[in-house]
């Protein structure tokens, strides 16, 4: 069975979009309802666990926009 693997650039874009959308949803939900810090913390952890699981399963393969290059060119 072939696994779904998303390219590095697409993974970076998906993760960035995911972070922006989840932050927007958290701020909107917290302003409309009376949520405390504990509920906010649990919601944030759940959102992080989802993206962490996708990276661990190698569905997403982030390159972090080339910020942490492990292959450095030697001069």
PDB file of N, CA, C and O in Angstrom, chain B, residues numbered from 101:
ATOM      1  N   UNK B 101       0.833  -1.174   0.000  1.00  0.00           N
ATOM      2  CA  UNK B 101       0.000   0.000   0.000  1.00  0.00           C
ATOM      3  C   UNK B 101       0.882   1.243   0.000  1.00  0.00           C
ATOM      4  O   UNK B 101       1.821   1.345   0.790  1.00  0.00           O
ATOM      5  N   UNK B 102       0.583   2.178  -0.878  1.00  0.00           N
ATOM      6  CA  UNK B 102       1.373   3.380  -1.014  1.00  0.00           C
ATOM      7  C   UNK B 102       0.909   4.428  -0.014  1.00  0.00           C
ATOM      8  O   UNK B 102      -0.287   4.676   0.137  1.00  0.00           O
ATOM      9  N   UNK B 103       1.868   5.035   0.661  1.00  0.00           N
ATOM     10  CA  UNK B 103       1.575   6.081   1.632  1.00  0.00           C
ATOM     11  C   UNK B 103       1.431   7.431   0.964  1.00  0.00           C
ATOM     12  O   UNK B 103       2.065   7.713  -0.053  1.00  0.00           O
ATOM     13  N   UNK B 104       0.588   8.258   1.552  1.00  0.00           N
ATOM     14  CA  UNK B 104       0.434   9.632   1.091  1.00  0.00           C
ATOM     15  C   UNK B 104       1.561  10.462   1.676  1.00  0.00           C
ATOM     16  O   UNK B 104       1.695  10.558   2.896  1.00  0.00           O
ATOM     17  N   UNK B 105       2.376  11.064   0.813  1.00  0.00           N
ATOM     18  CA  UNK B 105       3.472  11.941   1.238  1.00  0.00           C
ATOM     19  C   UNK B 105       3.353  13.250   0.492  1.00  0.00           C
ATOM     20  O   UNK B 105       3.260  13.272  -0.736  1.00  0.00           O
ATOM     21  N   UNK B 106       3.357  14.312   1.218  1.00  0.00           N
ATOM     22  CA  UNK B 106       3.233  15.638   0.638  1.00  0.00           C
ATOM     23  C   UNK B 106       4.622  16.258   0.572  1.00  0.00           C
ATOM     24  O   UNK B 106       5.424  16.081   1.489  1.00  0.00           O
ATOM     25  N   UNK B 107       4.911  16.976  -0.494  1.00  0.00           N
ATOM     26  CA  UNK B 107       6.239  17.551  -0.680  1.00  0.00           C
ATOM     27  C   UNK B 107       6.561  18.576   0.409  1.00  0.00           C
ATOM     28  O   UNK B 107       5.676  19.035   1.130  1.00  0.00           O
ATOM     29  N   UNK B 108       7.838  18.922   0.512  1.00  0.00           N
ATOM     30  CA  UNK B 108       8.302  19.804   1.581  1.00  0.00           C
ATOM     31  C   UNK B 108       7.679  21.196   1.502  1.00  0.00           C
ATOM     32  O   UNK B 108       7.226  21.730   2.515  1.00  0.00           O
ATOM     33  N   UNK B 109       7.651  21.785   0.311  1.00  0.00           N
ATOM     34  CA  UNK B 109       7.092  23.129   0.171  1.00  0.00           C
ATOM     35  C   UNK B 109       5.588  23.125   0.432  1.00  0.00           C
ATOM     36  O   UNK B 109       5.071  24.022   1.098  1.00  0.00           O
ATOM     37  N   UNK B 110       4.892  22.127  -0.086  1.00  0.00           N
ATOM     38  CA  UNK B 110       3.452  22.032   0.163  1.00  0.00           C
ATOM     39  C   UNK B 110       3.182  21.798   1.643  1.00  0.00           C
ATOM     40  O   UNK B 110       2.215  22.338   2.179  1.00  0.00           O
ATOM     41  N   UNK B 111       4.006  21.012   2.311  1.00  0.00           N
ATOM     42  CA  UNK B 111       3.854  20.783   3.745  1.00  0.00           C
ATOM     43  C   UNK B 111       4.036  22.084   4.530  1.00  0.00           C
ATOM     44  O   UNK B 111       3.280  22.366   5.460  1.00  0.00           O
ATOM     45  N   UNK B 112       5.044  22.873   4.148  1.00  0.00           N
ATOM     46  CA  UNK B 112       5.259  24.157   4.812  1.00  0.00           C
ATOM     47  C   UNK B 112       4.055  25.076   4.653  1.00  0.00           C
ATOM     48  O   UNK B 112       3.645  25.740   5.605  1.00  0.00           O
ATOM     49  N   UNK B 113       3.497  25.114   3.464  1.00  0.00           N
ATOM     50  CA  UNK B 113       2.337  25.972   3.203  1.00  0.00           C
ATOM     51  C   UNK B 113       1.122  25.476   3.985  1.00  0.00           C
ATOM     52  O   UNK B 113       0.391  26.279   4.564  1.00  0.00           O
ATOM     53  N   UNK B 114       0.904  24.178   4.006  1.00  0.00           N
ATOM     54  CA  UNK B 114      -0.230  23.601   4.736  1.00  0.00           C
ATOM     55  C   UNK B 114      -0.099  23.876   6.234  1.00  0.00           C
ATOM     56  O   UNK B 114      -1.077  24.249   6.881  1.00  0.00           O
ATOM     57  N   UNK B 115       1.089  23.698   6.783  1.00  0.00           N
ATOM     58  CA  UNK B 115       1.297  23.933   8.210  1.00  0.00           C
ATOM     59  C   UNK B 115       1.095  25.406   8.546  1.00  0.00           C
ATOM     60  O   UNK B 115       0.483  25.724   9.565  1.00  0.00           O
ATOM     61  N   UNK B 116       1.595  26.304   7.714  1.00  0.00           N
ATOM     62  CA  UNK B 116       1.406  27.737   7.948  1.00  0.00           C
ATOM     63  C   UNK B 116      -0.067  28.114   7.913  1.00  0.00           C
ATOM     64  O   UNK B 116      -0.545  28.854   8.774  1.00  0.00           O
ATOM     65  N   UNK B 117      -0.782  27.610   6.925  1.00  0.00           N
ATOM     66  CA  UNK B 117      -2.210  27.877   6.812  1.00  0.00           C
ATOM     67  C   UNK B 117      -2.955  27.300   8.010  1.00  0.00           C
ATOM     68  O   UNK B 117      -3.856  27.944   8.547  1.00  0.00           O
ATOM     69  N   UNK B 118      -2.587  26.097   8.432  1.00  0.00           N
ATOM     70  CA  UNK B 118      -3.216  25.442   9.575  1.00  0.00           C
ATOM     71  C   UNK B 118      -3.030  26.266  10.847  1.00  0.00           C
ATOM     72  O   UNK B 118      -3.973  26.436  11.621  1.00  0.00           O
ATOM     73  N   UNK B 119      -1.826  26.772  11.064  1.00  0.00           N
ATOM     74  CA  UNK B 119      -1.551  27.573  12.263  1.00  0.00           C
ATOM     75  C   UNK B 119      -2.374  28.851  12.251  1.00  0.00           C
ATOM     76  O   UNK B 119      -2.946  29.224  13.275  1.00  0.00           O
ATOM     77  N   UNK B 120      -2.443  29.525  11.117  1.00  0.00           N
ATOM     78  CA  UNK B 120      -3.210  30.769  11.022  1.00  0.00           C
ATOM     79  C   UNK B 120      -4.693  30.516  11.260  1.00  0.00           C
ATOM     80  O   UNK B 120      -5.336  31.262  11.998  1.00  0.00           O
ATOM     81  N   UNK B 121      -5.240  29.481  10.649  1.00  0.00           N
ATOM     82  CA  UNK B 121      -6.667  29.178  10.799  1.00  0.00           C
ATOM     83  C   UNK B 121      -6.993  28.761  12.228  1.00  0.00           C
ATOM     84  O   UNK B 121      -7.997  29.206  12.785  1.00  0.00           O
ATOM     85  N   UNK B 122      -6.167  27.919  12.827  1.00  0.00           N
ATOM     86  CA  UNK B 122      -6.467  27.479  14.192  1.00  0.00           C
ATOM     87  C   UNK B 122      -6.341  28.625  15.191  1.00  0.00           C
ATOM     88  O   UNK B 122      -7.126  28.701  16.136  1.00  0.00           O
ATOM     89  N   UNK B 123      -5.374  29.514  15.002  1.00  0.00           N
ATOM     90  CA  UNK B 123      -5.278  30.682  15.878  1.00  0.00           C
ATOM     91  C   UNK B 123      -6.504  31.575  15.734  1.00  0.00           C
ATOM     92  O   UNK B 123      -7.041  32.071  16.725  1.00  0.00           O
ATOM     93  N   UNK B 124      -6.943  31.776  14.495  1.00  0.00           N
ATOM     94  CA  UNK B 124      -8.147  32.576  14.264  1.00  0.00           C
ATOM     95  C   UNK B 124      -9.358  31.936  14.946  1.00  0.00           C
ATOM     96  O   UNK B 124     -10.135  32.623  15.610  1.00  0.00           O
ATOM     97  N   UNK B 125      -9.516  30.629  14.782  1.00  0.00           N
ATOM     98  CA  UNK B 125     -10.653  29.939  15.404  1.00  0.00           C
ATOM     99  C   UNK B 125     -10.597  30.015  16.926  1.00  0.00           C
ATOM    100  O   UNK B 125     -11.622  30.213  17.578  1.00  0.00           O
ATOM    101  N   UNK B 126      -9.414  29.859  17.485  1.00  0.00           N
ATOM    102  CA  UNK B 126      -9.288  29.943  18.946  1.00  0.00           C
ATOM    103  C   UNK B 126      -9.638  31.326  19.447  1.00  0.00           C
ATOM    104  O   UNK B 126     -10.393  31.458  20.410  1.00  0.00           O
ATOM    105  N   UNK B 127      -9.105  32.364  18.814  1.00  0.00           N
ATOM    106  CA  UNK B 127      -9.404  33.726  19.258  1.00  0.00           C
ATOM    107  C   UNK B 127     -10.880  34.052  19.097  1.00  0.00           C
ATOM    108  O   UNK B 127     -11.477  34.678  19.973  1.00  0.00           O
ATOM    109  N   UNK B 128     -11.470  33.635  17.990  1.00  0.00           N
ATOM    110  CA  UNK B 128     -12.890  33.897  17.748  1.00  0.00           C
ATOM    111  C   UNK B 128     -13.757  33.147  18.757  1.00  0.00           C
ATOM    112  O   UNK B 128     -14.682  33.725  19.328  1.00  0.00           O
ATOM    113  N   UNK B 129     -13.466  31.867  18.979  1.00  0.00           N
ATOM    114  CA  UNK B 129     -14.247  31.075  19.926  1.00  0.00           C
ATOM    115  C   UNK B 129     -14.108  31.603  21.349  1.00  0.00           C
ATOM    116  O   UNK B 129     -15.091  31.667  22.087  1.00  0.00           O
ATOM    117  N   UNK B 130     -12.896  31.980  21.735  1.00  0.00           N
ATOM    118  CA  UNK B 130     -12.678  32.468  23.085  1.00  0.00           C
ATOM    119  C   UNK B 130     -13.330  33.826  23.318  1.00  0.00           C
ATOM    120  O   UNK B 130     -13.737  34.129  24.440  1.00  0.00           O
ATOM    121  N   UNK B 131     -13.434  34.640  22.287  1.00  0.00           N
ATOM    122  CA  UNK B 131     -14.077  35.942  22.471  1.00  0.00           C
ATOM    123  C   UNK B 131     -15.601  35.819  22.503  1.00  0.00           C
ATOM    124  O   UNK B 131     -16.270  36.636  23.135  1.00  0.00           O
ATOM    125  N   UNK B 132     -16.154  34.814  21.833  1.00  0.00           N
ATOM    126  CA  UNK B 132     -17.611  34.649  21.781  1.00  0.00           C
ATOM    127  C   UNK B 132     -18.160  33.846  22.946  1.00  0.00           C
ATOM    128  O   UNK B 132     -19.324  34.017  23.309  1.00  0.00           O
ATOM    129  N   UNK B 133     -17.366  32.986  23.536  1.00  0.00           N
ATOM    130  CA  UNK B 133     -17.834  32.170  24.648  1.00  0.00           C
ATOM    131  C   UNK B 133     -16.973  32.444  25.874  1.00  0.00           C
ATOM    132  O   UNK B 133     -15.886  33.015  25.780  1.00  0.00           O
ATOM    133  N   UNK B 134     -17.472  32.035  26.992  1.00  0.00           N
ATOM    134  CA  UNK B 134     -16.729  32.242  28.238  1.00  0.00           C
ATOM    135  C   UNK B 134     -15.829  31.041  28.497  1.00  0.00           C
ATOM    136  O   UNK B 134     -16.176  30.152  29.275  1.00  0.00           O
ATOM    137  N   UNK B 135     -14.678  31.020  27.846  1.00  0.00           N
ATOM    138  CA  UNK B 135     -13.724  29.940  28.068  1.00  0.00           C
ATOM    139  C   UNK B 135     -12.624  30.431  28.992  1.00  0.00           C
ATOM    140  O   UNK B 135     -12.221  31.594  28.947  1.00  0.00           O
ATOM    141  N   UNK B 136     -12.161  29.545  29.808  1.00  0.00           N
ATOM    142  CA  UNK B 136     -11.085  29.878  30.731  1.00  0.00           C
ATOM    143  C   UNK B 136      -9.744  29.472  30.170  1.00  0.00           C
ATOM    144  O   UNK B 136      -9.655  28.963  29.053  1.00  0.00           O
ATOM    145  N   UNK B 137      -8.700  29.699  30.947  1.00  0.00           N
ATOM    146  CA  UNK B 137      -7.356  29.349  30.466  1.00  0.00           C
ATOM    147  C   UNK B 137      -7.161  27.839  30.287  1.00  0.00           C
ATOM    148  O   UNK B 137      -6.418  27.410  29.404  1.00  0.00           O
ATOM    149  N   UNK B 138      -7.821  27.039  31.117  1.00  0.00           N
ATOM    150  CA  UNK B 138      -7.681  25.590  31.001  1.00  0.00           C
ATOM    151  C   UNK B 138      -8.259  25.086  29.682  1.00  0.00           C
ATOM    152  O   UNK B 138      -7.635  24.266  29.009  1.00  0.00           O
ATOM    153  N   UNK B 139      -9.439  25.566  29.308  1.00  0.00           N
ATOM    154  CA  UNK B 139     -10.055  25.154  28.038  1.00  0.00           C
ATOM    155  C   UNK B 139      -9.212  25.619  26.852  1.00  0.00           C
ATOM    156  O   UNK B 139      -9.067  24.896  25.866  1.00  0.00           O
ATOM    157  N   UNK B 140      -8.661  26.819  26.950  1.00  0.00           N
ATOM    158  CA  UNK B 140      -7.806  27.343  25.883  1.00  0.00           C
ATOM    159  C   UNK B 140      -6.546  26.492  25.730  1.00  0.00           C
ATOM    160  O   UNK B 140      -6.106  26.201  24.618  1.00  0.00           O
ATOM    161  N   UNK B 141      -5.981  26.105  26.859  1.00  0.00           N
ATOM    162  CA  UNK B 141      -4.778  25.279  26.830  1.00  0.00           C
ATOM    163  C   UNK B 141      -5.058  23.915  26.219  1.00  0.00           C
ATOM    164  O   UNK B 141      -4.272  23.432  25.406  1.00  0.00           O
ATOM    165  N   UNK B 142      -6.157  23.293  26.595  1.00  0.00           N
ATOM    166  CA  UNK B 142      -6.528  21.989  26.050  1.00  0.00           C
ATOM    167  C   UNK B 142      -6.774  22.086  24.545  1.00  0.00           C
ATOM    168  O   UNK B 142      -6.346  21.214  23.789  1.00  0.00           O
ATOM    169  N   UNK B 143      -7.462  23.140  24.109  1.00  0.00           N
ATOM    170  CA  UNK B 143      -7.730  23.310  22.685  1.00  0.00           C
ATOM    171  C   UNK B 143      -6.423  23.484  21.900  1.00  0.00           C
ATOM    172  O   UNK B 143      -6.257  22.902  20.829  1.00  0.00           O
ATOM    173  N   UNK B 144      -5.505  24.281  22.435  1.00  0.00           N
ATOM    174  CA  UNK B 144      -4.215  24.477  21.784  1.00  0.00           C
ATOM    175  C   UNK B 144      -3.415  23.191  21.695  1.00  0.00           C
ATOM    176  O   UNK B 144      -2.794  22.910  20.670  1.00  0.00           O
ATOM    177  N   UNK B 145      -3.428  22.410  22.766  1.00  0.00           N
ATOM    178  CA  UNK B 145      -2.704  21.132  22.760  1.00  0.00           C
ATOM    179  C   UNK B 145      -3.299  20.187  21.727  1.00  0.00           C
ATOM    180  O   UNK B 145      -2.563  19.487  21.031  1.00  0.00           O
ATOM    181  N   UNK B 146      -4.615  20.161  21.621  1.00  0.00           N
ATOM    182  CA  UNK B 146      -5.263  19.289  20.628  1.00  0.00           C
ATOM    183  C   UNK B 146      -4.855  19.675  19.209  1.00  0.00           C
ATOM    184  O   UNK B 146      -4.563  18.804  18.389  1.00  0.00           O
ATOM    185  N   UNK B 147      -4.834  20.972  18.917  1.00  0.00           N
ATOM    186  CA  UNK B 147      -4.438  21.421  17.581  1.00  0.00           C
ATOM    187  C   UNK B 147      -2.976  21.066  17.289  1.00  0.00           C
ATOM    188  O   UNK B 147      -2.645  20.685  16.167  1.00  0.00           O
ATOM    189  N   UNK B 148      -2.113  21.187  18.281  1.00  0.00           N
ATOM    190  CA  UNK B 148      -0.700  20.856  18.083  1.00  0.00           C
ATOM    191  C   UNK B 148      -0.515  19.349  17.903  1.00  0.00           C
ATOM    192  O   UNK B 148       0.307  18.923  17.092  1.00  0.00           O
ATOM    193  N   UNK B 149      -1.263  18.546  18.642  1.00  0.00           N
ATOM    194  CA  UNK B 149      -1.141  17.088  18.535  1.00  0.00           C
ATOM    195  C   UNK B 149      -1.555  16.612  17.146  1.00  0.00           C
ATOM    196  O   UNK B 149      -0.959  15.680  16.608  1.00  0.00           O
ATOM    197  N   UNK B 150      -2.566  17.241  16.565  1.00  0.00           N
ATOM    198  CA  UNK B 150      -2.999  16.856  15.214  1.00  0.00           C
ATOM    199  C   UNK B 150      -1.869  17.062  14.213  1.00  0.00           C
ATOM    200  O   UNK B 150      -1.569  16.164  13.427  1.00  0.00           O
ATOM    201  N   UNK B 151      -1.245  18.226  14.232  1.00  0.00           N
ATOM    202  CA  UNK B 151      -0.184  18.504  13.257  1.00  0.00           C
ATOM    203  C   UNK B 151       1.057  17.662  13.562  1.00  0.00           C
ATOM    204  O   UNK B 151       1.748  17.230  12.640  1.00  0.00           O
ATOM    205  N   UNK B 152       1.347  17.424  14.843  1.00  0.00           N
ATOM    206  CA  UNK B 152       2.486  16.583  15.233  1.00  0.00           C
ATOM    207  C   UNK B 152       2.294  15.156  14.725  1.00  0.00           C
ATOM    208  O   UNK B 152       3.237  14.536  14.232  1.00  0.00           O
ATOM    209  N   UNK B 153       1.078  14.640  14.845  1.00  0.00           N
ATOM    210  CA  UNK B 153       0.808  13.270  14.384  1.00  0.00           C
ATOM    211  C   UNK B 153       0.991  13.154  12.873  1.00  0.00           C
ATOM    212  O   UNK B 153       1.524  12.155  12.390  1.00  0.00           O
ATOM    213  N   UNK B 154       0.557  14.159  12.128  1.00  0.00           N
ATOM    214  CA  UNK B 154       0.724  14.126  10.672  1.00  0.00           C
ATOM    215  C   UNK B 154       2.197  14.169  10.286  1.00  0.00           C
ATOM    216  O   UNK B 154       2.597  13.546   9.302  1.00  0.00           O
ATOM    217  N   UNK B 155       3.006  14.897  11.050  1.00  0.00           N
ATOM    218  CA  UNK B 155       4.441  14.939  10.766  1.00  0.00           C
ATOM    219  C   UNK B 155       5.091  13.612  11.148  1.00  0.00           C
ATOM    220  O   UNK B 155       5.932  13.107  10.404  1.00  0.00           O
ATOM    221  N   UNK B 156       4.718  13.033  12.298  1.00  0.00           N
ATOM    222  CA  UNK B 156       5.285  11.758  12.729  1.00  0.00           C
ATOM    223  C   UNK B 156       4.914  10.618  11.794  1.00  0.00           C
ATOM    224  O   UNK B 156       5.712   9.705  11.586  1.00  0.00           O
ATOM    225  N   UNK B 157       3.703  10.660  11.224  1.00  0.00           N
ATOM    226  CA  UNK B 157       3.284   9.639  10.270  1.00  0.00           C
ATOM    227  C   UNK B 157       3.883   9.861   8.885  1.00  0.00           C
ATOM    228  O   UNK B 157       3.643   9.076   7.968  1.00  0.00           O
ATOM    229  N   UNK B 158       4.654  10.920   8.738  1.00  0.00           N
ATOM    230  CA  UNK B 158       5.327  11.295   7.495  1.00  0.00           C
ATOM    231  C   UNK B 158       4.349  11.621   6.364  1.00  0.00           C
ATOM    232  O   UNK B 158       4.673  11.471   5.186  1.00  0.00           O
ATOM    233  N   UNK B 159       3.159  12.064   6.738  1.00  0.00           N
ATOM    234  CA  UNK B 159       2.234  12.586   5.726  1.00  0.00           C
ATOM    235  C   UNK B 159       2.705  13.980   5.341  1.00  0.00           C
ATOM    236  O   UNK B 159       2.751  14.332   4.162  1.00  0.00           O
ATOM    237  N   UNK B 160       3.056  14.770   6.353  1.00  0.00           N
ATOM    238  CA  UNK B 160       3.646  16.083   6.120  1.00  0.00           C
ATOM    239  C   UNK B 160       5.151  15.974   6.318  1.00  0.00           C
ATOM    240  O   UNK B 160       5.617  15.345   7.267  1.00  0.00           O
ATOM    241  N   UNK B 161       5.899  16.587   5.423  1.00  0.00           N
ATOM    242  CA  UNK B 161       7.361  16.559   5.478  1.00  0.00           C
ATOM    243  C   UNK B 161       7.890  17.989   5.449  1.00  0.00           C
ATOM    244  O   UNK B 161       8.363  18.452   4.411  1.00  0.00           O
ATOM    245  N   UNK B 162       7.816  18.688   6.573  1.00  0.00           N
ATOM    246  CA  UNK B 162       8.193  20.099   6.549  1.00  0.00           C
ATOM    247  C   UNK B 162       9.684  20.310   6.347  1.00  0.00           C
ATOM    248  O   UNK B 162      10.518  19.533   6.812  1.00  0.00           O
ATOM    249  N   UNK B 163       9.985  21.376   5.646  1.00  0.00           N
ATOM    250  CA  UNK B 163      11.356  21.798   5.425  1.00  0.00           C
ATOM    251  C   UNK B 163      11.609  23.083   6.199  1.00  0.00           C
ATOM    252  O   UNK B 163      12.727  23.599   6.209  1.00  0.00           O
ATOM    253  N   UNK B 164      10.574  23.597   6.846  1.00  0.00           N
ATOM    254  CA  UNK B 164      10.613  24.833   7.625  1.00  0.00           C
ATOM    255  C   UNK B 164      11.139  25.983   6.776  1.00  0.00           C
ATOM    256  O   UNK B 164      11.904  26.824   7.249  1.00  0.00           O
ATOM    257  N   UNK B 165      10.715  26.006   5.513  1.00  0.00           N
ATOM    258  CA  UNK B 165      11.078  27.031   4.539  1.00  0.00           C
ATOM    259  C   UNK B 165      12.585  27.191   4.403  1.00  0.00           C
ATOM    260  O   UNK B 165      13.070  28.283   4.106  1.00  0.00           O
ATOM    261  N   UNK B 166      13.325  26.114   4.617  1.00  0.00           N
ATOM    262  CA  UNK B 166      14.772  26.126   4.433  1.00  0.00           C
ATOM    263  C   UNK B 166      15.534  26.794   5.561  1.00  0.00           C
ATOM    264  O   UNK B 166      16.721  27.083   5.404  1.00  0.00           O
ATOM    265  N   UNK B 167      14.896  27.049   6.689  1.00  0.00           N
ATOM    266  CA  UNK B 167      15.577  27.730   7.789  1.00  0.00           C
ATOM    267  C   UNK B 167      16.592  26.841   8.489  1.00  0.00           C
ATOM    268  O   UNK B 167      17.626  27.327   8.946  1.00  0.00           O
ATOM    269  N   UNK B 168      16.313  25.561   8.578  1.00  0.00           N
ATOM    270  CA  UNK B 168      17.191  24.642   9.287  1.00  0.00           C
ATOM    271  C   UNK B 168      17.760  23.625   8.305  1.00  0.00           C
ATOM    272  O   UNK B 168      17.384  22.454   8.335  1.00  0.00           O
ATOM    273  N   UNK B 169      18.650  24.060   7.451  1.00  0.00           N
ATOM    274  CA  UNK B 169      19.263  23.159   6.483  1.00  0.00           C
ATOM    275  C   UNK B 169      20.273  22.267   7.186  1.00  0.00           C
ATOM    276  O   UNK B 169      21.212  22.751   7.818  1.00  0.00           O
ATOM    277  N   UNK B 170      20.072  20.966   7.070  1.00  0.00           N
ATOM    278  CA  UNK B 170      21.033  20.035   7.657  1.00  0.00           C
ATOM    279  C   UNK B 170      22.220  19.825   6.717  1.00  0.00           C
ATOM    280  O   UNK B 170      23.304  19.449   7.164  1.00  0.00           O
ATOM    281  N   UNK B 171      22.026  20.061   5.441  1.00  0.00           N
ATOM    282  CA  UNK B 171      23.088  19.921   4.460  1.00  0.00           C
ATOM    283  C   UNK B 171      23.680  21.290   4.192  1.00  0.00           C
ATOM    284  O   UNK B 171      23.091  22.098   3.475  1.00  0.00           O
ATOM    285  N   UNK B 172      24.829  21.547   4.758  1.00  0.00           N
ATOM    286  CA  UNK B 172      25.492  22.839   4.540  1.00  0.00           C
ATOM    287  C   UNK B 172      26.594  22.664   3.517  1.00  0.00           C
ATOM    288  O   UNK B 172      27.362  21.703   3.557  1.00  0.00           O
ATOM    289  N   UNK B 173      26.652  23.607   2.609  1.00  0.00           N
ATOM    290  CA  UNK B 173      27.697  23.528   1.587  1.00  0.00           C
ATOM    291  C   UNK B 173      29.031  23.959   2.192  1.00  0.00           C
ATOM    292  O   UNK B 173      29.131  25.022   2.805  1.00  0.00           O
ATOM    293  N   UNK B 174      30.036  23.138   2.017  1.00  0.00           N
ATOM    294  CA  UNK B 174      31.353  23.445   2.554  1.00  0.00           C
ATOM    295  C   UNK B 174      32.172  24.140   1.479  1.00  0.00           C
ATOM    296  O   UNK B 174      32.233  23.701   0.331  1.00  0.00           O
ATOM    297  N   UNK B 175      32.792  25.225   1.879  1.00  0.00           N
ATOM    298  CA  UNK B 175      33.608  25.993   0.931  1.00  0.00           C
ATOM    299  C   UNK B 175      35.050  25.592   1.013  1.00  0.00           C
ATOM    300  O   UNK B 175      35.883  26.134   0.286  1.00  0.00           O
TER     301      UNK B 175
END
